[in-house]
Amino acid sequence: MALMSALMVSAGSLDKGVDRNNLDLATAPGTDFYQYACGGWMKSHPLDPQYARFGTFDQMAESSREQLKELVLNLSKQQNAKGTMAQKVGDIFNMGMDSTRLNSEGAKPLMKDIDFVKGVKKATLPEMVAFMHMGIASPFFDSGVMADLKNSDVNLMYIQQSGMGLGDRDYYLDEDANTKKVREAYLTYANKLFTFIGYKKSDAKKAAETVLKIEKELAKATMTREEQRDYSKQYNIFTLEELQAQYPNFNWKSYFSGLGLNNVNRVCVSQLDFMKKVDELISTLKEKEIKEYLIFKYIDAAAPYLSDAFNEANFDVYSRALSGKQVMQPRWKRSLNVPNTLLGEGVGQLYVEKYFPAESKKKMKQLVDNLRIALGERIASLTWMSPKTKVNALVKLNSFTVKIGYPDKWRDYSAVSVNPELSYWENVLALKKFDAQFSYSQLGQPVNKDRWQMTPQTVNAYYDPSTNEICFPAGILQRPYFDPDADDACNYGAIGVVIGHEMTHGFDDQGRNFDQNGNMVDWWTEEDAKEFQKLADKLGAQYSAEIVADDVHANGTFTMGENIADHGGLRVAYAAFKKTEQGKGNTLIDGFTPDQRFYLSYANVWAANITKEEILRRTKVDPHSLGKNRVNVALRNLETFFNAFGIKAGDAMFRAEEDRVSIW
């Protein structure tokens, strides 16, 4: 998600919108606008060692977390009736906070299931994989239920590549120094986990090497993140009989039965070559190797919910080695994360009752309506798109479903319980299984288009192509993204760009492949599609030219969708802003013109400090560009930005007109 007159105002209003303390006045806007707009903030917010990146976006998340902490602490201190949401939230939080009990239990909460996994045979592997897929981990591959890409009213079973603890294929295949360091840390971590459950040192070392060997084989067959941007290559439909014939070494009927599903008739295999490799590995791996891989996957999933030794080992690889974090987050944050995610809408209901005013939802709706009009006008005026495709684009735009703040109907958690007499991990596992069962149970049901993909307290937003919806949870509707008391320039530059960004996702390199009903349908003329791709490639090249760290370049292909959305969001939000009373005038506020405040507000939401390790990690795995590039690269395509700050040819921020890109 990306995203933001001769009268001087009184000093009393300067706490709204643009804050001069965020600026670095020693840097000229035309030299490095990101540094100019955000340098003061970065200097006054040195990176806390518990973070790999901390910016204004993360600051908002911290604000929400503090609000949730207050709510949950109150619940955890009182006597709550058994079975109520208050009891579930309060008890699971308290169990996470009980370090004495967790350290005394050590690996004990795992051992019953570990013994179960040790009993796996090749003949029973499908049932064991299903057991793991019920909220624990995703060995070998992953599965899930979501809308059929070509029939958005119907849910479909998907089989997808997975099984790699480091998350991205490049961590197994690249040979640069940083990647090698990460692999070594991962191997050390796996070794430790095996020793924690009683393996001898020599056996633990061999088992860890087996895990890395298997995951490296999976990585070799994994579709790259750039390739995954093409949905058409990942829509491969099989009947259950065809699936079994294609991948004969795995009993698919037994697997689906293990998930509680006996109604699987059609399956989409997203990555064919990957599943061919999985089928091959299942045939060629020794039974002992499969056991060790599955055991590691189980312990790895449970580690954050066990003793300090497990937590520290987990932190060393996934936070320290991968991201450059130096200090583990305090226990209350880690404990809060469990109810906040696994009982998310229950916590969200409490959150919005206390922290989300109705007036915010009303004002946000008006902003969305204004942005929709602005995007419609821009589509109508495009010079590179034919009238036929414009009509289809406008139909899609006007079919958007808009979700603001929180769902109209809350999820029911009455069927899951939290029992303090059981271990913390057993309770977490019960919540995870409940969530997985809920997801799998949607197969055979019509798609619930009222369902939210984020909780209300989430500081983020999204566009879902299968439902053609844009969603803005209550969590993001706070400063600096949204402030009901700030001037229009600041709100349009921040939350306005977020709105435009999510709308534009419906027309980015992926979203453009879906129609107004959420179906993967080609509604473009061939010539228009070619023109779009030319512009998209040109935009991608701008980002790929940027060096992020050492000699590593940004990946403009992988980040294409988010870059297009940033690009469109800026143009659409600015066009909508210019229709406001402030946008039509030129009244100065604190010495800044309306246009300057618009662009400063946008830049400020991306202020951040970040470790080198996190820069390299995000460049591998994050489809969003780094904050600096979301500001400097995106703005260098906008004539109105150059005019606002007097940026001219010869300035580092200037881009010649023939080199600029305008898509939406």
Sequence and secondary structure as in RCSB ss.txt:
>XXXX:A:sequence
MALMSALMVSAGSLDKGVDRNNLDLATAPGTDFYQYACGGWMKSHPLDPQYARFGTFDQMAESSREQLKELVLNL
SKQQNAKGTMAQKVGDIFNMGMDSTRLNSEGAKPLMKDIDFVKGVKKATLPEMVAFMHMGIASPFFDSGVMADLK
NSDVNLMYIQQSGMGLGDRDYYLDEDANTKKVREAYLTYANKLFTFIGYKKSDAKKAAETVLKIEKELAKATMTR
EEQRDYSKQYNIFTLEELQAQYPNFNWKSYFSGLGLNNVNRVCVSQLDFMKKVDELISTLKEKEIKEYLIFKYID
AAAPYLSDAFNEANFDVYSRALSGKQVMQPRWKRSLNVPNTLLGEGVGQLYVEKYFPAESKKKMKQLVDNLRIAL
GERIASLTWMSPKTKVNALVKLNSFTVKIGYPDKWRDYSAVSVNPELSYWENVLALKKFDAQFSYSQLGQPVNKD
RWQMTPQTVNAYYDPSTNEICFPAGILQRPYFDPDADDACNYGAIGVVIGHEMTHGFDDQGRNFDQNGNMVDWWT
EEDAKEFQKLADKLGAQYSAEIVADDVHANGTFTMGENIADHGGLRVAYAAFKKTEQGKGNTLIDGFTPDQRFYL
SYANVWAANITKEEILRRTKVDPHSLGKNRVNVALRNLETFFNAFGIKAGDAMFRAEEDRVSIW
>XXXX:A:secstr
          GGGTTSS  GGG  TTS TTT HHHHHHHHHHHHS   TT SEEEHHHHHHHHHHHHHHHHHHHH
HHS   TTSHHHHHHHHHHHHH HHHHHHHTTHHHHHHHHHHHT  GGGHHHHHHHHHTTT  SSEEEEEEEETT
EEEEEEEEEEE   TTSSTHHHH  SHHHHHHHHHHHHHHHHHHHHTT  HHHHHHHHHHHHHHHHHHHHH   T
TGGG GGGG  EEEHHHHHHHSTTS HHHHHHHTT     EEEES HHHHHHHHHHHHHS HHHHHHHHHHHHHH
HHGGGS HHHHHHHHIIIIIIHH   S   HHHHHHHHHHHHTHHHHHHHHHHHH  HHHHHHHHHHHHHHHHHH
HHHHHH SSS HHHHHHHHHHHTT EEEEES SS    TT    TTS HHHHHHHHHHHHHHHHHTTTTSB  TT
  SS TT S  EEETTTTEEEEEGGGSSTTT  TTS HHHHIIIIIHHHHHHHHHTTSTTGGGB TTS B   S 
HHHHHHHHHHHHHHHHHHHT EEETTEE  TTTTHHHHHHHHHHHHHHHHHHTTSHHHHS   BTTB HHHHHHH
HHHHTT EEE HHHHHHHHHH SS  HHHHHHHHHTT HHHHHHHT  TTSTT   GGG     
